[in-house]
Amino acid sequence: MGIVGHHPQALESGPLAAVRLPDGQTVQAIVLRRIKDRDGSWWYQLTVSLWARVETRNGSGDRLSGEPAPTEFLAPAHAVSPIDGHEYSSVATWRHPATLRRDHRNPLRRPRPDGRELPWDDDYSPDADFGV
């Protein structure tokens, strides 16, 4: 028996997490990315395999069948829980530019003699992860 909510071949693309759905059900989904939105809230981009209706054309006529299809969705962080034995350190993190911490200095920025920060002194290092 496989894991509910994911395609066996998709396990290669990321760690699994438990996701509580709005109706109270819990499914396991593959974690694709962490997202810190402009208001400071955290979200997870996840994927599960759901059934898709597929039409196949062949010499004897059209055929309809159900096949697994990856389905991506976003869930608020409070609805996502880690699963023991899965490593999450390689999950990409994207932060909205408005949430970048000003106290984390860009190592390439030259220090200002008066110590003042300017609007462009935000951290745009790889840690900020703009889709990286």
C-alpha positions in Angstrom: 0.0 0.0 0.0 1.4 3.4 -0.9 1.3 6.7 0.9 -2.1 8.5 0.4 -1.8 11.7 -1.7 1.4 11.1 -3.5 2.7 9.3 -6.6 5.5 6.8 -5.8 7.8 8.2 -8.4 7.3 11.8 -7.0 9.0 10.9 -3.7 12.3 11.8 -5.4 11.4 15.5 -5.6 11.3 16.4 -2.0 10.5 15.4 1.6 7.0 14.5 2.8 5.0 16.5 5.3 1.6 16.0 7.0 -0.9 18.5 5.8 -4.2 19.1 7.7 -6.9 20.0 5.2 -9.7 22.4 6.0 -12.2 19.6 6.6 -9.9 18.0 9.2 -8.4 15.2 7.0 -4.6 14.8 7.0 -2.7 13.8 3.9 1.0 13.5 3.2 2.4 15.9 0.5 5.7 16.6 -1.0 7.2 19.9 0.2 8.4 22.0 -2.7 9.2 25.4 -1.1 8.7 27.5 2.0 7.4 31.0 1.4 7.5 34.0 3.6 4.8 36.4 2.3 4.8 40.2 2.4 2.7 40.3 5.6 5.2 38.0 7.4 3.1 34.9 7.2 4.7 31.5 6.3 3.3 29.2 3.6 4.3 25.9 2.1 4.1 25.1 -1.6 3.2 21.4 -1.8 2.2 18.7 -4.3 0.1 15.6 -4.1 -1.0 13.2 -6.8 -4.7 13.3 -7.5 -6.7 11.5 -10.1 -7.0 13.1 -13.5 -9.3 12.1 -16.4 -7.1 11.3 -19.4 -8.4 10.8 -22.9 -6.3 8.5 -25.2 -6.9 8.1 -28.9 -6.0 4.9 -30.6 -7.0 3.0 -33.7 -10.1 1.4 -32.1 -11.5 4.7 -30.7 -11.1 7.1 -27.8 -10.6 5.7 -24.4 -11.0 7.5 -21.0 -9.0 6.5 -18.0 -7.9 7.8 -14.6 -4.2 8.5 -14.1 -2.3 10.1 -11.3 -1.5 13.8 -11.9 0.7 16.1 -9.7 -1.4 18.9 -8.2 0.4 21.8 -6.5 -1.2 23.9 -3.8 -0.3 26.4 -1.0 -1.0 25.7 2.7 -0.5 28.0 5.7 2.4 26.9 7.8 0.2 26.1 10.8 -1.5 23.3 8.7 1.8 21.6 7.8 3.8 19.3 10.2 7.1 17.6 9.7 7.3 13.8 9.5 10.0 12.0 11.4 12.8 10.7 9.2 12.5 13.3 6.5 15.2 16.0 6.0 13.9 19.5 5.3 17.2 21.4 5.1 17.3 21.2 1.3 13.8 22.7 0.8 14.0 26.1 -1.0 12.9 29.2 0.9 11.5 32.3 -0.8 11.0 35.5 1.1 9.0 38.4 -0.2 11.4 41.4 -0.5 9.3 43.4 2.1 10.2 40.8 4.7 14.0 40.9 4.3 15.7 41.6 7.6 17.7 44.9 7.6 20.0 43.7 10.3 21.4 40.9 8.1 24.2 42.6 6.2 25.0 42.0 2.6 28.7 40.9 2.7 29.3 42.7 -0.6 28.0 46.1 0.6 30.7 48.6 1.5 30.2 50.0 5.0 29.0 53.6 5.2 31.2 56.0 7.2 28.2 57.3 9.2 26.7 53.8 9.8 23.3 54.7 8.2 21.4 52.2 6.2 19.8 53.2 2.9 16.7 51.6 1.3 18.9 49.6 -1.1 21.0 48.1 1.8 18.6 45.2 2.1 20.0 41.6 2.1 19.8 40.2 -1.4 22.2 37.4 -0.7 21.4 33.8 -1.8 19.8 33.3 1.7 17.1 35.6 0.5 16.4 32.9 -2.1 14.5 34.9 -4.8 13.4 31.7 -6.4 16.9 30.1 -6.2 
